[in-house]
Amino acid sequence: MKILKNQPIPAKRTTSHIVAMVKQMQVGDCIECNNERDAQAVCITIRQLGLKPVRRKVADKMFRVWMTAVPTI
């Protein structure tokens, strides 16, 4: 082991493509996700923006997530 000084902390691993898509959405828009993990990430990102997501399973492994105008508490 050794002590390292002045080493930058790496950025957190993010789902930047999901964040970018959600920021482009308007209330009433939906994103179609190919798996439940991506749908969950979209829901979390929408909640972080202070809005409420609505998620529905539309096929075997296909989900849609809508952004609604109702703020989360």
HELIX and SHEET records of a PDB file:
HELIX    1   1 SER A   16  GLN A   24  1                                   9    
HELIX    2   2 GLU A   36  GLN A   48  1                                  13    
SHEET    1   A 3 CYS A  30  CYS A  33  0                                        
SHEET    2   A 3 MET A  62  PRO A  71 -1                                        
SHEET    3   A 3 LEU A  51  ALA A  59 -1                                        
END                                                                             
